[in-house]
Amino acid sequence: MTCSWYRKFIPNFSDVARPLSNLTKKNIVWNWSEQEQQAFQTLKQRLATPPVLRQVDPTKPYIIRTDASSYALGAVLLQVDSPANERSIEYANRFLSSAAKNYSTIEREALAVVWALDKFRGYIEGSDIAVPSDHQPLKWLMTLSSPTGRLARWALQIQTYNFKIDYFPGKCNVLADMLSRPECNDKQTCELQTVVIDVPSRTAGELRTEQLKDLELKKIIDCFEDVNKSVDFANWTERGYVLNQGVLYRYFPHSEVEEAQLVVPSHEREKILKLHHDAPTASHYLTDGTFSRISSRYYWTGMRKYIADYVKNCAECIRYKVRNHKPSGLLQTPVPSQRFESIAIDLFGPLTETSEGMKWIFIVEDCTTKWVKLFPLKQATAKECALTQLNEVFLRYGLPRLLISDNGTQFVSAIMQLLCYVLNMNQSPVLVLCPC
C-alpha cells in the first residue's frame, strides 16, 4: 500500500511492481520467487531515493507525452525550462484491461491520451497543453466528421481541454515509450512479441467462379465485360457496382469507408450469416449488430431483410436471449350491461349520386345487439353527421354512453366534440381501418 501511495513519484512503477501485482490476482497460486524478491527490493530502494521531479509552474505550458503497448499505457507530464530542457512533473502508467487489449492500435493510442488528460486534470485544466504522440493518425481523431462508438465518446470527453496533438517520431518519444513497454529478455516470455498468422484468403478467380454461378450476378458481370456498353451498364454503375479483376464489388453511396463491398452470390449468403452470427466469435448479435458487421464487407440485394429473418429464426437466440418487452396481457373483452350502451359510427362513400343527390351513407351500429341503421347523406360534412345523429338516432332511440368512431375529420371535429359534451357522452376514437 505504501508503494502504491507513492507510485506517482516512481518512474515505471507498474512495470517494476508487475510480479507483485500478479500475485494479487484471482486464482493465482502464491509463489515467491527470485523475480518477486527483486521487484520488492527495487521498490524499497526507489522509495528511499529522491525523485527527479519538479514543482509545477502555473505560468508555463504543459506537455503530455503518451504511448501505448499491447498491455500497458504510459504517460508523463512535463514542463519546459528551455527548448532543450524538459523537466518531469509526474509519471503515470497502468495495465490495460482484458477488453482494452483487444483494441486496435489507434484506439489504444487514443485511450492513452484520454486517460492521461483525465489523470493530470488537476494540473492542466484551463491551461494550454501540447500532446506529442508517435501515432500520427491521432491528429485525425479530433477532425472526424461523424465519429462512432468509443472514438466518438472519447472525442466528446476531451473537448473540455485546450490541447493540441502533434506528431512526434517514435524514436524521440523515449520516456513515454519506456513507461508503456517493459524490457524483454530471453529467459522470460514477453507479451510484446509479435505473432504472425497467415489467414487463408480466396483468389480473385475463385470469387469470380462463385459469382458466375448466380444468374443475377452473371448478368451484371456480362454487362460490364460487354464491349458495347448498353443502358444497363449505366444503371449498374449508378448503383455503385464496379468490376475489379473480374470480381463484382459495390461501393456504398453514403458511407465514409473507402473499401468496396464484395457482392455475395445467393448460395453463399447463409455461409456469411453463420460466420458473422453463429460463430463462437460472433456473439449472436441482433439484427442491427449483425447487419453492421456484414455490410462493412459484403453486399447483396435485400440484405437487411435476409439478415432480420435469419436472426429472428435463430434457434440459439430464441432459446437463450431474454426479451426486453413485457409479455402481452390477456384480452379484456368489455361486457355491456344494456342495449344501446355504446354505438359505432362510420361513413361509406362517395357512391354514384342518386336522383335526390345522395352520395354518402352514414352507418350507425349498436355494439351490443349488432343492430345497424343506414342514413343517406348528400355531403359528408361534420355538420351533416352531427344533425343526423341528433335528429334520427338520439331523439328517436335515446342517448348512448359511448360513441366509437375512427379519426375521420367529421368525427373529431369541434361540432362532434361539442355534441358529445352537451349530451354527456364519451367519445372513443379507434385506428383507421380497425373494425369496431
TIVO-892706 format. One line per field, with one value per residue (C-alpha): residue number from 1; residue in one letter; chain; x, y, z. Coordinates in nm, 4 decimals, decimal comma. Layout:
N
n [NUM/...]
res [A/...]
chain [A/...]
X [X/...]
Y [Y/...]
Z [Z/...]
This chain:
436
n [1/2/3/4/5/6/7/8/9/10/11/12/13/14/15/16/17/18/19/20/21/22/23/24/25/26/27/28/29/30/31/32/33/34/35/36/37/38/39/40/41/42/43/44/45/46/47/48/49/50/51/52/53/54/55/56/57/58/59/60/61/62/63/64/65/66/67/68/69/70/71/72/73/74/75/76/77/78/79/80/81/82/83/84/85/86/87/88/89/90/91/92/93/94/95/96/97/98/99/100/101/102/103/104/105/106/107/108/109/110/111/112/113/114/115/116/117/118/119/120/121/122/123/124/125/126/127/128/129/130/131/132/133/134/135/136/137/138/139/140/141/142/143/144/145/146/147/148/149/150/151/152/153/154/155/156/157/158/159/160/161/162/163/164/165/166/167/168/169/170/171/172/173/174/175/176/177/178/179/180/181/182/183/184/185/186/187/188/189/190/191/192/193/194/195/196/197/198/199/200/201/202/203/204/205/206/207/208/209/210/211/212/213/214/215/216/217/218/219/220/221/222/223/224/225/226/227/228/229/230/231/232/233/234/235/236/237/238/239/240/241/242/243/244/245/246/247/248/249/250/251/252/253/254/255/256/257/258/259/260/261/262/263/264/265/266/267/268/269/270/271/272/273/274/275/276/277/278/279/280/281/282/283/284/285/286/287/288/289/290/291/292/293/294/295/296/297/298/299/300/301/302/303/304/305/306/307/308/309/310/311/312/313/314/315/316/317/318/319/320/321/322/323/324/325/326/327/328/329/330/331/332/333/334/335/336/337/338/339/340/341/342/343/344/345/346/347/348/349/350/351/352/353/354/355/356/357/358/359/360/361/362/363/364/365/366/367/368/369/370/371/372/373/374/375/376/377/378/379/380/381/382/383/384/385/386/387/388/389/390/391/392/393/394/395/396/397/398/399/400/401/402/403/404/405/406/407/408/409/410/411/412/413/414/415/416/417/418/419/420/421/422/423/424/425/426/427/428/429/430/431/432/433/434/435/436]
res [M/T/C/S/W/Y/R/K/F/I/P/N/F/S/D/V/A/R/P/L/S/N/L/T/K/K/N/I/V/W/N/W/S/E/Q/E/Q/Q/A/F/Q/T/L/K/Q/R/L/A/T/P/P/V/L/R/Q/V/D/P/T/K/P/Y/I/I/R/T/D/A/S/S/Y/A/L/G/A/V/L/L/Q/V/D/S/P/A/N/E/R/S/I/E/Y/A/N/R/F/L/S/S/A/A/K/N/Y/S/T/I/E/R/E/A/L/A/V/V/W/A/L/D/K/F/R/G/Y/I/E/G/S/D/I/A/V/P/S/D/H/Q/P/L/K/W/L/M/T/L/S/S/P/T/G/R/L/A/R/W/A/L/Q/I/Q/T/Y/N/F/K/I/D/Y/F/P/G/K/C/N/V/L/A/D/M/L/S/R/P/E/C/N/D/K/Q/T/C/E/L/Q/T/V/V/I/D/V/P/S/R/T/A/G/E/L/R/T/E/Q/L/K/D/L/E/L/K/K/I/I/D/C/F/E/D/V/N/K/S/V/D/F/A/N/W/T/E/R/G/Y/V/L/N/Q/G/V/L/Y/R/Y/F/P/H/S/E/V/E/E/A/Q/L/V/V/P/S/H/E/R/E/K/I/L/K/L/H/H/D/A/P/T/A/S/H/Y/L/T/D/G/T/F/S/R/I/S/S/R/Y/Y/W/T/G/M/R/K/Y/I/A/D/Y/V/K/N/C/A/E/C/I/R/Y/K/V/R/N/H/K/P/S/G/L/L/Q/T/P/V/P/S/Q/R/F/E/S/I/A/I/D/L/F/G/P/L/T/E/T/S/E/G/M/K/W/I/F/I/V/E/D/C/T/T/K/W/V/K/L/F/P/L/K/Q/A/T/A/K/E/C/A/L/T/Q/L/N/E/V/F/L/R/Y/G/L/P/R/L/L/I/S/D/N/G/T/Q/F/V/S/A/I/M/Q/L/L/C/Y/V/L/N/M/N/Q/S/P/V/L/V/L/C/P/C]
chain [A/A/A/A/A/A/A/A/A/A/A/A/A/A/A/A/A/A/A/A/A/A/A/A/A/A/A/A/A/A/A/A/A/A/A/A/A/A/A/A/A/A/A/A/A/A/A/A/A/A/A/A/A/A/A/A/A/A/A/A/A/A/A/A/A/A/A/A/A/A/A/A/A/A/A/A/A/A/A/A/A/A/A/A/A/A/A/A/A/A/A/A/A/A/A/A/A/A/A/A/A/A/A/A/A/A/A/A/A/A/A/A/A/A/A/A/A/A/A/A/A/A/A/A/A/A/A/A/A/A/A/A/A/A/A/A/A/A/A/A/A/A/A/A/A/A/A/A/A/A/A/A/A/A/A/A/A/A/A/A/A/A/A/A/A/A/A/A/A/A/A/A/A/A/A/A/A/A/A/A/A/A/A/A/A/A/A/A/A/A/A/A/A/A/A/A/A/A/A/A/A/A/A/A/A/A/A/A/A/A/A/A/A/A/A/A/A/A/A/A/A/A/A/A/A/A/A/A/A/A/A/A/A/A/A/A/A/A/A/A/A/A/A/A/A/A/A/A/A/A/A/A/A/A/A/A/A/A/A/A/A/A/A/A/A/A/A/A/A/A/A/A/A/A/A/A/A/A/A/A/A/A/A/A/A/A/A/A/A/A/A/A/A/A/A/A/A/A/A/A/A/A/A/A/A/A/A/A/A/A/A/A/A/A/A/A/A/A/A/A/A/A/A/A/A/A/A/A/A/A/A/A/A/A/A/A/A/A/A/A/A/A/A/A/A/A/A/A/A/A/A/A/A/A/A/A/A/A/A/A/A/A/A/A/A/A/A/A/A/A/A/A/A/A/A/A/A/A/A/A/A/A/A/A/A/A/A/A/A/A/A/A/A/A/A/A/A/A/A/A/A/A/A/A/A/A/A/A/A/A/A/A/A/A/A/A/A/A/A/A/A/A/A/A/A/A/A/A/A/A/A/A/A/A/A/A]
X [0,0000/0,2874/0,4443/0,1111/0,0556/0,3883/0,3674/0,3445/0,6999/0,8435/0,9162/0,7987/0,6160/0,3695/0,6472/0,8613/0,5683/0,4186/0,5433/0,3935/0,0669/0,0241/0,0220/-0,2915/-0,4975/-0,7773/-0,6999/-0,3203/-0,1015/0,1242/0,4857/0,7545/1,0490/1,3608/1,1687/0,9240/1,2057/1,3962/1,0845/1,0332/1,3912/1,3793/1,0679/1,2277/1,5345/1,3320/1,1192/1,4385/1,5807/1,4862/1,2647/1,3859/1,0749/0,9975/0,7233/0,4556/0,4899/0,1342/0,2717/0,4323/0,2548/0,2311/0,3483/0,1981/0,3798/0,1836/0,2384/0,0555/0,1817/-0,0102/-0,0806/0,0025/-0,0306/0,2387/0,2309/0,4451/0,3611/0,6370/0,7169/0,9865/1,2505/1,4197/1,3793/1,6411/1,5455/1,2254/1,1543/0,9203/0,6338/0,4602/0,4839/0,1843/0,1226/-0,1269/-0,2104/-0,4790/-0,7912/-0,8644/-1,1150/-0,8778/-0,6085/-0,8335/-0,8474/-0,6859/-0,3624/-0,5289/-0,7845/-0,5111/-0,3169/-0,6347/-0,7119/-0,3639/-0,4326/-0,7801/-0,6529/-0,3503/-0,5658/-0,8001/-0,5062/-0,3359/-0,6577/-0,5726/-0,2611/-0,3675/-0,7314/-0,7647/-0,4060/-0,2510/-0,1403/0,0776/0,0310/0,3117/0,2349/0,4240/0,0959/0,0163/-0,3499/-0,4356/-0,4366/-0,7322/-0,9312/-1,0467/-1,1425/-1,3821/-1,6971/-1,9157/-1,7338/-1,8941/-1,8509/-1,5843/-1,3880/-1,6932/-1,7262/-1,3574/-1,3665/-1,6518/-1,4787/-1,1573/-1,3208/-1,3063/-0,9258/-0,7310/-0,4806/-0,3171/-0,1996/0,1265/0,3133/0,6340/0,8657/0,8687/1,2471/1,2191/0,9334/1,1663/1,0178/0,6540/0,7661/0,9705/0,6735/0,4492/0,6979/0,8944/1,2297/1,2387/1,4921/1,5441/1,4623/1,1156/0,8382/0,7494/0,3951/0,5273/0,6407/0,4534/0,2615/0,2023/-0,0855/-0,1391/-0,5154/-0,6176/-0,7823/-0,9640/-0,8222/-0,9989/-1,0563/-1,2338/-1,4545/-1,5431/-1,6318/-1,8736/-2,0346/-2,0919/-2,2978/-2,5574/-2,7610/-2,8394/-2,4750/-2,3735/-2,5960/-2,4235/-2,0732/-2,1547/-2,2902/-1,9630/-1,7478/-1,9535/-1,7605/-2,0772/-2,1905/-2,5686/-2,8108/-2,7933/-2,4230/-2,5011/-2,7713/-2,5400/-2,2664/-2,5009/-2,5933/-2,2271/-2,1289/-1,7733/-1,5751/-1,2202/-1,0071/-1,3237/-1,4872/-1,8009/-1,7904/-2,0171/-1,9408/-2,1908/-2,3027/-2,3441/-2,0509/-1,7232/-1,5368/-1,3345/-1,3314/-1,5751/-1,8250/-1,7942/-2,1200/-2,2191/-2,3917/-2,7161/-2,5717/-2,3070/-2,5270/-2,6140/-2,2459/-2,1735/-2,4545/-2,3198/-1,9722/-2,0872/-2,3746/-2,3441/-1,9661/-1,8242/-1,6542/-1,9711/-2,1651/-2,5083/-2,5672/-2,9164/-3,0250/-2,8580/-2,5284/-2,5108/-2,6060/-2,3374/-2,0732/-2,1692/-2,2429/-1,8908/-1,7526/-2,0342/-2,3479/-2,6450/-2,9923/-3,2381/-2,9572/-3,1241/-3,4469/-3,2493/-3,0431/-3,3526/-3,5294/-3,2190/-3,1702/-3,5414/-3,5346/-3,2002/-3,2626/-2,9877/-3,1180/-3,4747/-3,3672/-3,1277/-3,1828/-3,4088/-3,6811/-3,6816/-4,0505/-4,3171/-4,5360/-4,8670/-5,1615/-5,4822/-5,7539/-6,0031/-6,3472/-6,5902/-6,9255/-7,2150/-7,4798/-7,7654/-7,8628/-7,7591/-7,4915/-7,2246/-7,2691/-7,0233/-7,0484/-6,8759/-6,9099/-6,9239/-6,8682/-6,8630/-7,1015/-7,2827/-7,5092/-7,8810/-8,1616/-8,2021/-7,8348/-7,7315/-7,3696/-7,2772/-7,4087/-7,3871/-7,3712/-7,4807/-7,4419/-7,5327/-7,2295/-7,4411/-7,7192/-7,5381/-7,8402/-7,7481/-7,9115/-7,8146/-7,8791/-7,8147/-7,6260/-7,5633/-7,2348/-7,0018/-6,9510/-6,9275/-7,2498/-7,4489/-7,3192/-7,3961/-7,7503/-7,8253/-7,7171/-7,9152/-8,2408/-8,2505/-8,0746/-8,0567/-8,4050/-8,5618/-8,3723/-8,2105/-7,8578/-7,5689/-7,2882/-7,0033/-6,9605/-6,6997/-6,5564/-6,2333/-6,0204/-6,2049/-6,2230/-6,6023/-6,5880/-6,3049/-6,4288/-6,5306/-6,9011/-6,8916/-6,6934/-6,9407/-7,2337/-7,0803/-7,0050/-7,3576/-7,5212/-7,2705/-7,1365/-6,7836/-6,6127/-6,3619/-6,1683/-6,0026/-5,7387/-5,8282/-5,9386/-5,9807/-6,3243/-6,5314]
Y [0,0000/0,2388/0,1816/0,2297/0,5586/0,6997/0,5417/0,8828/0,9572/0,6256/0,6099/0,2866/0,1756/-0,0637/-0,2495/-0,2879/-0,3973/-0,6280/-0,9573/-0,8467/-0,7325/-1,0706/-1,2389/-1,0436/-1,1675/-1,4180/-1,7912/-1,7311/-1,9731/-1,7875/-1,8379/-1,6035/-1,6498/-1,4509/-1,2296/-1,1190/-1,0643/-0,8458/-0,6355/-0,5919/-0,4783/-0,2411/-0,0699/-0,0314/0,1279/0,3692/0,4754/0,5776/0,7629/1,1268/1,1525/1,3507/1,5689/1,9393/2,1603/2,2859/2,6370/2,7506/3,0206/2,7717/2,5469/2,1732/1,8847/1,5373/1,2533/0,9292/0,5864/0,2546/-0,1001/-0,4232/-0,4475/-0,1115/0,2668/0,5190/0,8972/1,1712/1,5339/1,7785/2,1488/2,3170/2,5447/2,5840/2,4176/2,1592/2,1180/1,9304/1,8608/1,5850/1,6663/1,3304/0,9836/0,7581/0,4163/0,1349/-0,2046/-0,2484/-0,4404/-0,7659/-0,5816/-0,2921/-0,5367/-0,6200/-0,2568/-0,1594/0,0417/0,3788/0,3010/0,2138/0,5292/0,7380/0,5714/0,6689/1,0359/1,0343/0,8568/1,0908/1,4036/1,2727/1,1591/1,5005/1,7012/1,8731/2,0246/2,1031/2,2132/2,5585/2,5631/2,5195/2,1614/2,0081/1,6348/1,4964/1,1423/0,8942/0,7793/1,0216/0,9134/1,0599/1,4048/1,2782/1,1926/1,5491/1,6122/1,3209/1,4354/1,1577/0,9603/0,6453/0,4139/0,4682/0,7146/0,9432/0,9196/0,9939/1,2876/1,4422/1,3690/1,5547/1,8603/2,0375/2,0608/2,3179/2,0835/2,0203/1,6826/1,6906/1,4096/1,3138/1,0455/0,7272/0,7287/1,0630/0,9551/0,7612/0,8450/0,7531/0,4540/0,3239/0,3621/0,1538/-0,1170/-0,3403/-0,4873/-0,8216/-1,0957/-1,4488/-1,6099/-1,4658/-1,4622/-1,1052/-1,0120/-0,7724/-1,0494/-1,0315/-1,3328/-1,3511/-1,5674/-1,6436/-1,6296/-1,8214/-1,5999/-1,6754/-1,5714/-1,3454/-1,6419/-1,8393/-1,5434/-1,4904/-1,8573/-1,8470/-1,5242/-1,6636/-1,9469/-1,6846/-1,5989/-1,2441/-1,1637/-1,3279/-1,0805/-0,7860/-0,9230/-0,9926/-0,6384/-0,4921/-0,7130/-0,6417/-0,4217/-0,2426/-0,0747/-0,0760/0,1292/-0,1362/-0,0628/0,2973/0,1775/-0,0674/0,1948/0,4483/0,1908/0,1608/-0,1643/-0,1980/-0,4854/-0,5395/-0,8303/-0,9963/-0,9824/-0,7770/-0,5227/-0,2423/0,0914/0,2037/0,5527/0,7102/0,5507/0,7178/0,3865/0,3654/-0,0158/-0,1748/-0,4425/-0,7843/-0,8851/-1,2234/-1,4857/-1,6365/-1,9790/-1,8292/-1,5902/-1,8433/-1,9211/-1,5499/-1,5355/-1,8375/-1,6848/-1,3443/-1,4565/-1,8216/-1,8488/-1,8502/-1,5142/-1,3565/-1,3474/-1,3873/-1,0161/-0,8876/-0,7655/-0,4235/-0,5538/-0,8402/-0,6119/-0,3608/-0,6328/-0,7875/-0,4636/-0,3358/-0,6108/-0,7712/-0,6777/-0,8421/-0,7211/-0,7357/-0,7936/-0,6310/-0,8342/-1,1537/-1,0911/-0,9968/-1,3202/-1,5258/-1,3699/-1,3980/-1,7732/-1,8415/-2,1291/-2,0200/-1,6630/-1,7816/-2,0227/-1,8120/-1,4404/-1,2547/-1,0399/-0,6785/-0,6042/-0,7052/-1,0059/-0,9296/-0,9178/-1,1125/-0,9862/-0,7813/-0,8116/-0,5479/-0,6871/-0,4486/-0,4060/-0,2981/-0,2329/0,0932/0,1479/0,2002/0,2673/0,2803/0,5243/0,5416/0,6828/0,4862/0,6537/0,8511/0,6440/0,7107/1,0094/0,9264/1,1286/1,3016/1,3967/1,1402/1,0185/0,9036/0,6508/0,7258/0,3974/0,3571/0,0230/-0,0867/-0,2767/-0,4961/-0,6209/-0,5561/-0,3535/-0,1389/0,1732/0,3425/0,7064/0,8634/1,1945/1,4498/1,5665/1,4003/1,7044/1,7230/1,9251/1,6676/1,3814/1,5634/1,6593/1,3069/1,1569/1,4075/1,4026/1,0427/0,8462/1,0209/1,1818/0,8587/0,5802/0,7572/0,8588/0,6085/0,6300/0,5679/0,6817/0,4841/0,6166/0,6416/0,9558/1,0970/1,4745/1,4617/1,2677/1,4534/1,7996/2,0673/2,0180/1,6481/1,7102/1,9815/1,7473/1,4769/1,7315/1,8730/1,5272/1,3919/1,1135/0,9715/0,9615/0,6834/0,7130/0,3974/0,3374/0,3848/0,0607/-0,1040/-0,2728/-0,1609]
Z [0,0000/0,0781/-0,2624/-0,4367/-0,2500/-0,3770/-0,7215/-0,8922/-0,7774/-0,9001/-1,2738/-1,4400/-1,1249/-1,2883/-1,4742/-1,1624/-0,9463/-1,2061/-1,0468/-0,7145/-0,8751/-1,0432/-0,7007/-0,6019/-0,8971/-0,8551/-0,8903/-0,8916/-0,6953/-0,4486/-0,5493/-0,4120/-0,6444/-0,7178/-0,9596/-0,6876/-0,4386/-0,6858/-0,7531/-0,3777/-0,3206/-0,6195/-0,4862/-0,1421/-0,2993/-0,5137/-0,2190/-0,0385/-0,3414/-0,4071/-0,7167/-1,0154/-1,0255/-1,0011/-0,8671/-1,1072/-1,2513/-1,3478/-1,5782/-1,8168/-2,0699/-2,0161/-2,2310/-2,2032/-2,3747/-2,4098/-2,5535/-2,5583/-2,5872/-2,6219/-2,2471/-2,0803/-2,1105/-2,0234/-1,9785/-1,8348/-1,7511/-1,8430/-1,8368/-2,0412/-1,8902/-2,2278/-2,5679/-2,4710/-2,1043/-2,0197/-1,6526/-1,5376/-1,3011/-1,2693/-1,4192/-1,4769/-1,6248/-1,5896/-1,7312/-1,9933/-1,9073/-2,0874/-2,3096/-2,3873/-2,5003/-2,7965/-2,9124/-3,2397/-3,2382/-3,2902/-3,0181/-2,7679/-2,8542/-2,8232/-2,4902/-2,3663/-2,4477/-2,2887/-1,9781/-1,9421/-1,9722/-1,7050/-1,4857/-1,4898/-1,4857/-1,1560/-1,3152/-1,6708/-1,6513/-1,8077/-1,9404/-2,2838/-2,3420/-2,6090/-2,6672/-2,8838/-2,9963/-3,2085/-3,3687/-3,6491/-3,7061/-3,3630/-3,5270/-3,7309/-3,4146/-3,3471/-3,7104/-3,7630/-3,9409/-3,7991/-3,5270/-3,3896/-3,0948/-2,8333/-3,0503/-3,0523/-2,6731/-2,6217/-2,8629/-2,6626/-2,3315/-2,4161/-2,5731/-2,2339/-2,2571/-2,4556/-2,6153/-2,9494/-3,0784/-3,2736/-3,4396/-3,2605/-3,4051/-3,2009/-3,1616/-2,9779/-2,7512/-2,5248/-2,1850/-2,2527/-2,4589/-2,1651/-1,9304/-2,1555/-2,2607/-2,0204/-2,1166/-2,2947/-2,2301/-2,3461/-2,0108/-1,9833/-2,2402/-2,3326/-2,4275/-2,6891/-2,9200/-3,2470/-3,3672/-3,7411/-3,8613/-4,2269/-4,2766/-4,5895/-4,8476/-5,1699/-5,5014/-5,7470/-5,9766/-5,7048/-5,6158/-5,9816/-6,0268/-5,7331/-5,8559/-6,2033/-6,0505/-5,9550/-6,2658/-6,1479/-6,0796/-6,4081/-6,5963/-6,4255/-6,4896/-6,8553/-6,8870/-6,7535/-6,9772/-7,2897/-7,5327/-7,6436/-7,3240/-7,3007/-7,0925/-6,8199/-6,7745/-6,6743/-6,4363/-6,2598/-6,2377/-6,0781/-5,8152/-5,7157/-5,8892/-6,0158/-6,1678/-6,0409/-6,1660/-6,2887/-5,9433/-5,8803/-5,5976/-5,4836/-5,3208/-5,0588/-5,1712/-4,8224/-4,6437/-4,5488/-4,5790/-4,8976/-4,9093/-5,1525/-5,0568/-5,2142/-5,3854/-5,2415/-5,4618/-5,3333/-5,2442/-5,0110/-4,8116/-4,5448/-4,5034/-4,4448/-4,1864/-3,9983/-3,9904/-3,8615/-3,6359/-3,5331/-3,4930/-3,1344/-3,2023/-3,3458/-3,0133/-3,1786/-3,2298/-3,3033/-3,6464/-3,6352/-3,4999/-3,7478/-4,0365/-3,9367/-3,9336/-4,2651/-4,4545/-4,3892/-4,6164/-4,8141/-5,0074/-5,1732/-5,2648/-4,9751/-4,7267/-4,4229/-4,4570/-4,5164/-4,2007/-3,9978/-4,0951/-4,0191/-3,6747/-3,5959/-3,6662/-3,4943/-3,2512/-3,0087/-2,9888/-2,9331/-2,6626/-2,4550/-2,5235/-2,2839/-2,4377/-2,3182/-2,3739/-2,1289/-2,2146/-2,3755/-2,1382/-2,1661/-2,3968/-2,1990/-2,3588/-2,2292/-2,1189/-2,1968/-1,9310/-2,1609/-2,5207/-2,6882/-2,4250/-2,6926/-3,0629/-3,3535/-3,6426/-3,9801/-4,3331/-4,6598/-4,9951/-5,2132/-5,4235/-5,7505/-5,6973/-5,6782/-5,8284/-5,4923/-5,4801/-5,2141/-5,2393/-4,8873/-4,6376/-4,2655/-4,0684/-3,7064/-3,5243/-3,1739/-3,0433/-2,8123/-3,0406/-3,3745/-3,4866/-3,7899/-3,9273/-4,2563/-4,3424/-4,6882/-4,6961/-4,9687/-4,8194/-4,5723/-4,3504/-3,9733/-3,9561/-4,1586/-3,9441/-3,6173/-3,7242/-3,8475/-3,5173/-3,3134/-3,5141/-3,6430/-3,3650/-3,0283/-3,0304/-3,1540/-2,9719/-2,6760/-2,5748/-2,5611/-2,3064/-2,5534/-2,9138/-3,1126/-3,4415/-3,6357/-3,6583/-3,9576/-3,9710/-3,9464/-3,6177/-3,4409/-3,5379/-3,2912/-3,3723/-3,2852/-2,9670/-2,8627/-2,9274/-2,7084/-2,4350/-2,4290/-2,4274/-2,1710/-2,3953/-2,4055/-2,7459/-2,8178/-3,1481/-3,2844/-3,5508/-3,9154/-4,0900/-3,7483/-3,7054/-3,4097]
